[in-house]
Amino acid sequence: MTVACTAFALLSACWTSPGAVAPRQQEDQPADPVKVSIEQLEREPHKFRDRTVRVRGRLENEGRNYFTDLRLVLKDEAGRRVPVRPWLPLSLPPRPPGASGPAPAVLSDFLGKDVELVAQWRKGMLRGFGEVWHLEVASANAR
């Protein structure tokens, strides 16, 4: 019993001490997202391949219908654009009576707004676009 307590105490000290080694980051991913512009992504797509980026713009649907022809893009003031993979549901069923707290986000909460996205920059198939460079969103903030 004493050996188990001692081992636990040592492990606890290692996890909480200031000199403890943090888990190693993946070498190909920076600790913080790289701040980029839509212009940079368009001009040098290979430079940011599979990197986590932070980018700002206006989120718009270039498709004709939100539910059947959704083609999300992030646009800048000059009209440059990059495709975005949808990351939230398009709609949700009604909340139960008496539900508390904020309703979960849906994609329309961000459409037509200036947003800041943290996303992976990837090349692959994207519905409505074919094989293109696009953003795979990890988080979004409306500004």
N, C-alpha and C positions, 0 to 999 in steps of 0.2 A: 504494500500500500504506500509506504514512504517513497519507494523508487518511482512509482507512478506519479505521485504528487510533485516530486522533484523534477521529473521530466516535463510535466505540465507547466511548472513554474518557469523552467528554462525556455520552453517554447514560447510561452506568453511573453517573457522578457524580450526575446528576439523579435517577435511580431510588433511589439509596442515601442521598442527602444529607438531613439533617433538615428542610430547608426545602422539600423536593420536595412538589408538590401531589398529594394522594391522589385517586383516582378519586372523582367526585362521587356522593353517594348519591341515589337517586331521591327527589324532593321529597315524594312522598306517603307514603313509608315512613320511620319513625323509625330512628335508628341502633340502638336497643335495643327489644326488644318491650315493649309497654305491659302492666304488671302489672294484671290485672283479676280480678274474682270472677265466679263463675257468675251470681250475682244481678245484677251490672252488665250482663252480656251479655244476660240475659233482659229486664231493665228498659229498656235503651237499645241495642237491637241496631244501629240505624243509626249510632250514634255511633262504633262500632268497625268499620264496614263496610270490608272489604279491608285491614284493619290487621293487623300481626303482634302477637299478644297472648301473654302468659304467664299461664296459669291452672292452678289446682290443684283436684283432686277425686279421686273414686274412679271408675275406669273399669269400666263394667258393660255386659253384653249384655242388652238388654231383649227380645231375640228368644227364640224357643223352642228354637233349635238353632244351635250355633256355626257350622256349615258351610252350612246352608240358609236360616237366618232370622237373620242377624247384624244387630243394630240397636244399635250402640255409642252409649253416652251417658256423659258425665262428670257425676257427681253431687256435690253438696255435702252438708254435715251436715244441712241443713234439707230435703233431698229435692228441691231445685231441680235441673234437669238441662238439658244442652245436647247435641244430637247431635254425633257425631264420625265423620268419614269414615275408614274403615280405612286405615292407612298401611303396614302390614306384611303379609307373607304369613300365611295362616292356618296353614299347615304347610309343611314342607320335606322333601325326600327324605332318606333316611339319608346320613350323611357317609361318604365313602370310608374304608376301613381306613387307619389311620396318620395321619389328618388331624390337624393340630395347631392350637392356638389355640382361642379360644372359638367355640362354634356361633353362627351368625347368629341374630338375634332373630326371634321370631314373635309374633303378636298376643297369644297366650295368656300370654306372659311378663308382660304388663301387666294382664290382666283380673283384676278383684277386688282390685286394689291401689290404694293412694293414689299418684297420679302428678302430675307437673308437666309440662304440655304447652306447647310453643312452637308456635303455629299461626296460620294466616290465618283470620280470621272472615269467612265468606262466606254469601251466600244463593244457593241453587241446589237442583237435584234431588239427592236422596239416597235410595238404595234402602231401602225399608222405612219411609220417612218422607214422601216426596213432596217438595214444594218448601219448604225450611226454612232457617233460619239454622243454620250448623254450623261446626265446626272442621275445618280441613284441616291436619293435623299435619306439622310440619317436624322436630321432635325431641321425645323423651319421656324422662323419668327417673322410675323407680319410687322412691318415698320410703320 
